[in-house]
């Protein structure tokens, strides 16, 4: 199963490298695009849950790394939720 890493920038300009066990994230994000924080989290939740489900379909168990990545995104996003119009920039896919 092809995996992929991607780079994002949070509203404070800190950056994270994120992981997906599936290329499905390419259907939900466009490089060099800013997303509203809530939209970014929703897209991440959808894509990473699909990715985890694909692992489960192939190997019989969900992908802990994908679900862990989602938890990290949700926890970090919560720190910015009180900002006025917070944005997350999807920088690039790291192939």
C-alpha positions as MATLAB code, in Angstrom:
seq = 'XXXXXXXXXXXXXXXXXXXXXXXXXXXXXXXXXXXXXXXXXXXXXXXXXXXXXXXXXXXXXXXXXXXXXXXXXXXXXXXXXXXXXXXXXXXXXXX';
ca = [
       0.000    0.000    0.000;
       1.612    3.316   -1.010;
       2.155    5.691    1.883;
       2.755    9.416    1.737;
       3.967   12.227    3.955;
       2.770   15.801    3.640;
       3.847   19.156    5.022;
       1.483   21.657    6.645;
       1.804   25.055    8.320;
      -0.384   25.962   11.292;
      -1.829   29.445   11.949;
       1.301   30.404   13.953;
       3.503   29.346   10.984;
       4.870   26.289   12.811;
       5.129   23.330   10.473;
       4.432   19.622   10.797;
       5.171   16.640    8.630;
       2.152   14.345    8.559;
       1.653   10.732    7.504;
      -0.958    8.761    5.601;
      -0.733    5.058    4.714;
      -2.691    5.786    1.532;
      -2.554    8.293   -1.298;
      -6.216    9.153   -0.581;
      -5.045   12.463    0.926;
      -4.271   13.625   -2.613;
      -8.026   13.651   -3.226;
      -8.653   15.967   -0.276;
      -5.789   18.469   -0.370;
      -4.096   20.706   -2.922;
      -0.493   21.837   -2.390;
       0.062   25.531   -1.626;
      -3.545   25.950   -0.524;
      -4.875   27.484    2.679;
      -7.837   25.862    4.398;
      -9.993   27.143    7.202;
      -8.986   25.288   10.350;
     -12.328   23.476   10.691;
     -12.302   22.489    7.006;
      -8.721   21.219    7.283;
      -9.582   19.061   10.298;
     -12.700   17.674    8.589;
     -10.750   16.859    5.411;
      -8.001   15.241    7.491;
     -10.537   13.197    9.463;
     -12.208   11.939    6.295;
      -8.992   11.145    4.419;
      -7.181    9.491    7.331;
     -10.203    7.401    8.303;
     -10.493    6.202    4.696;
      -6.763    5.442    4.711;
      -7.101    3.471    7.951;
     -10.102    1.587    6.553;
      -8.083    0.642    3.472;
      -5.384   -0.821    5.716;
      -8.073   -2.718    7.639;
      -9.539   -4.100    4.410;
      -6.107   -5.312    3.296;
      -4.545   -6.472    6.571;
      -7.499   -7.039    8.895;
      -6.799   -4.219   11.344;
      -7.022   -0.408   11.223;
      -3.891    1.702   10.786;
      -2.755    2.969   14.169;
      -0.374    5.438   12.526;
      -3.162    7.061   10.510;
      -5.461    7.250   13.532;
      -2.599    8.593   15.640;
      -1.874   11.246   13.016;
      -5.517   12.271   13.094;
      -5.413   12.566   16.892;
      -2.322   14.785   16.620;
      -4.016   17.019   14.043;
      -7.176   17.302   16.143;
      -5.227   18.097   19.325;
      -3.059   20.720   17.656;
      -6.048   22.277   15.860;
      -7.794   22.701   19.210;
      -4.992   25.060   20.256;
      -5.877   27.415   17.396;
      -9.669   27.129   17.524;
     -10.055   30.379   19.490;
      -8.166   32.465   16.925;
     -10.048   34.758   14.585;
     -10.290   32.979   11.198;
      -7.462   30.438   11.681;
      -5.993   28.908    8.529;
      -3.841   25.871    7.859;
      -1.645   25.885    4.774;
      -1.180   22.611    2.979;
       2.360   23.093    1.735;
       3.223   19.963   -0.229;
       3.246   16.209   -0.572;
       6.615   14.667    0.212;
       6.940   11.856   -2.311;
];
